[in-house]
Amino acid sequence: MEYTDKEKQIIKTIEKVRPYIQSDGGDVNFVKLEDDIVYLNVYGACIGCSALGETLKDGVGALIMDEVEGIKDVRLYIPEV
């Protein structure tokens, strides 16, 4: 899969915080960028964690929106069934 420059910048930004999330037994990765909204998957200890919303909005999301111009929001990816 070939990523756009903006998607590459998002992935690079996520890579900055992944070690901290992984040190707590979780993980996060980029799924897609749609209409300037970033969608992420979480794994491991992140699933069911009471701090997940805070981590996405105030941690990973805030960093992405600060470093990547034009991002409107960062959300948890929920696949359609």
C-alpha positions in Angstrom: 0.0 0.0 0.0 1.3 3.4 -0.9 0.7 6.2 1.5 0.2 9.9 0.8 2.6 12.4 2.3 0.1 13.3 5.0 -0.4 9.6 5.9 3.3 9.1 6.1 3.5 12.1 8.4 0.8 10.7 10.6 2.5 7.3 10.8 5.8 9.0 11.7 4.1 10.9 14.5 2.4 7.7 15.8 5.8 6.0 15.9 7.0 8.7 18.4 4.5 7.6 21.0 4.2 3.8 20.3 7.1 2.9 22.6 5.3 4.5 25.6 2.1 2.7 24.8 3.9 -0.6 24.2 5.7 -0.2 27.6 2.2 -0.4 29.2 1.3 -3.6 27.2 -0.7 -2.0 24.4 -0.1 -0.8 20.9 -1.6 1.5 18.3 -1.4 1.8 14.6 -2.7 3.8 11.7 -5.7 2.4 9.7 -6.8 5.2 7.4 -7.2 8.9 6.8 -10.6 9.9 5.6 -11.9 13.5 5.2 -9.0 14.7 7.4 -10.0 12.3 10.2 -7.4 9.8 11.4 -8.6 6.3 12.3 -6.4 4.1 14.6 -6.5 0.6 15.8 -5.5 -0.4 19.4 -4.2 -3.7 20.6 -3.2 -5.5 23.8 -3.8 -3.8 27.1 -5.4 -0.8 25.3 -8.5 -2.9 24.6 -10.9 -2.3 27.5 -8.6 0.2 29.2 -10.4 2.9 31.1 -7.9 5.5 29.9 -8.2 4.7 26.2 -10.4 7.7 25.3 -8.0 10.0 27.2 -5.0 8.4 25.5 -6.5 8.8 22.0 -7.8 12.4 22.5 -5.2 14.0 24.8 -2.2 11.9 23.9 -1.9 10.4 20.4 -4.6 12.6 18.9 -3.3 15.8 20.3 0.2 15.0 19.0 -1.1 14.1 15.6 -3.3 17.3 15.3 -0.3 19.4 16.5 2.2 17.9 14.0 0.1 17.2 11.0 -1.7 20.2 9.4 -5.4 19.9 8.6 -6.3 17.0 10.8 -9.8 17.5 12.2 -10.0 14.5 14.6 -8.5 11.2 15.7 -10.9 8.3 16.3 -10.8 4.6 17.1 -11.4 2.5 14.0 -14.5 0.3 14.3 -14.8 -1.9 11.3 -18.2 -2.4 9.7 -19.6 -5.9 10.0 
